[in-house]
Amino acid sequence: MTALSLLLKGVYCRYGRHPAVHSADLAVPAGLRVALIGTNGSGKSTLLRAVLGFQPVSGGVIEVGGVRAVTSAQWRGRRTEVAWIPQLRSTGRFPLLLGELLDSSGDGGAAREAAARLGLAGLESRGVHTLSGGQAQRAWLARAVGAVAAGAGMLLADEPTAALDFAGQEEAAAVLTGLPVTLLVATHDRAVADACDRVVEMAAGRLRDVA
């Protein structure tokens, strides 16, 4: 699949009565790499999850490749064409082996090759919940490589380098920005932001261009 465009027009998201995203407008041409920066709680994760349908939208339009997702089938299709690296959280046991996580990408071979390059060779039988934070982030990055190899045209990544040391952050930034897809990455990592074509800041649920 070729890279896909992303269009957000007047997007609103709420948690109960609390507004999390306010009238967000963003146009990302196919193939562009965009860093989404901002403080914790500013709405970055909510916005990314809304693109995939994991977060309800109370107003506005979200289009990927010029298409809105409405039906369950369309949302399933979007989650195939858009690769996803979630933010790691301490939620207890993750009931998957590393090899199973990689194989769920759609192209297990490409994901396993990427995992080996990222220092995870030989860990395929380990539970994801037993990996260190840095290893888990490398695992999700490798899965994203597999998803792109399987045809995804966009990658959304939520703090994909937060548990990595400086060398690991630079390595991950190179992998993320080297993929032939549209990239929207929420990050506090300067190496990732510097490697992107455009930087957008989110503050109190609103977007503005920084660079």
N, C-alpha and C positions, 0 to 999 in steps of 0.2 A: 504493500500500500504506500502511496505517496503521502507526504506531510499534509496535515489538515489545518485549516484556519480555525480560529476561535473568535466568537463574537459574543460579548455580554452587553446587554442594553437595559439599563434601569433595573438591575437585579437587586431584589430585597430578600433577606433571610432573617428569620426570627427564632429565638428560643423562648417559647411562650410569649409573653408580652415584651420581652427584651429584644430590641433590634440588634442583629449581629453584622449585617451587611446593608449599607444604605445606598440605594440607587447607583450600583456599580456599573460603570461603562468601561469596556476594554475591547479593543480590536487587535488581534494578533494574526498577522498574515502567516500563511503556511510556511513552515521552515524557520520562523524566527524563534530566538531563545530569549525568554523574559524571566528576570528575577523579580520575585514578589517579596519585598522586605516590609518590616514593621514590627512593633513590639508584640510580645505575647498577649493574646486576647484581643488583637486588633481586627480579627475576622479573616485572616489568611486561610486557615484550615477550613473554615466554614465555606468560603468561596470555592476552594478546590473540590470539596466534597459535593457542592451543589452542581458542579459541572458533570459529575458522575451519577447524580441522582441519589446520593447517600444523604443529602441534606435537603429538606423541602424548601422550595422557593415560593415566597408569598407574593412576588411580583416581578415583572421584567421578562426578558428573553435570553436564553442561552442557546447558541448554535455552534455546532462542531461540523466543519466542512459544509457550512451553509444549511445544515439540517437540525431541526428541533426534535428532541426526543419526547414523545408523549405516551405511547403505549409501553407495556412491559417488554415486548419484543424489541422495541426501539432502544430502551434503556439497556437491555442485554447486549444489543449490538454496539452501543456506545462503549460499554465496558470492555469490549473486545478491541475496538479501534483506538481506544485511549488507554495507554499503560498507566499504572498507578504505583507510586511508592508512598505508603502511608507513614505518618509520624509514629515513631515507636513510643509505646507507653508501657508502664509497669502494670500489666493486667493479669499477671499470673501465667499459668501454663498455656502454651500455644500448642494445640494438639496436632502438629504436623511435623514430619521429618523434613530436614533441609532438602533432601532429594525430591520429596513430594511438592514442596513449595516451588522448586525450580521447574518441575515438570508441569505444574499448573499454568505456566507462562504461555503455553501454546506451542513452544519450540524448546522442549527440554534439553535437546542437544546443545543448542546455542546458549541456553542459560547455564548449563553445567560447564561449558567451556569458559564462559565469562566468570563463573564462580571460581574455577581453578586459577584463572589469571588474577583474581582478586584475593587469592590466598586461602580459599576454602576447600581446596582439594582434599579428599579423604574424609570430609565431614558429612557426607550425604546421609548417613544413617543416624546422625545426631538430631535430637528434637530441636526445633527452632527455639523453644523456650529455654534450652540449655546453653545457647550461644551467648557470647558477650554482646554488649550493645553495638560495638563496632562490627563484629561478625554478622549480627543480624541485619545491620544496615547494608553491608556488602551483599548479603543474601538477597535482599529486596532489590538492590541495584542489578544484580545478575539476573533476577527474574524479569526485570524491566527490559534488559537486553534481549532476553528470550521472547518477550511479548512483541518487541519491535521486529525481531526476526520473523515472527509469525504474522506480521502485517499491520501492527498498530502504527498509526500515523501521528500520534501525539503522546507526550509523556507529561503527566502531572506528578510532581514530587513535593512532599511535605517534610521539610527539614531533613533531607536525606543524608546529611553529613554531621549531624549534631553530636554523635557519639564517636566520631573519628578524630585521630590526632591530626596535626598539621599536614604531615605527608599523606595521610589517608584522605584528607579533605581535598588536596590538590589532585590526587589520583581519581577520586570520585568525580570531581569537577570536570576532569578531562573526559571521563567516560560519558557523563551526562550530556555535555555540550558537543560531544563527537557523534552522537546518534543522529541519523538522518531524518529527524522528526521535529515537529513543533514542540517546544519545551516551555512549560510554566512551572517554575520551582519556587516554593516558599522557603526562604533561607535567611539565616543571620550570618552566613559564611561569606566573607569577603572574596575568597578564591572563587566561589561559585558565581557570585554577583559579577565579579570582574570578567568572567568568561562568557557572560551573556551579552546579547546585543542591546538589550534595553532593561532598565530598572524601573519598577513601579512600586510606590510605597502605599501601604494600607494603614490608615490611622482612624480609629473609632469607626470602622466599617466603611470608610470612603477611600477611593483610589485617587492617586495623583502621580504623574510622571516625575521621576527624579533624574534619569539620564537615558 
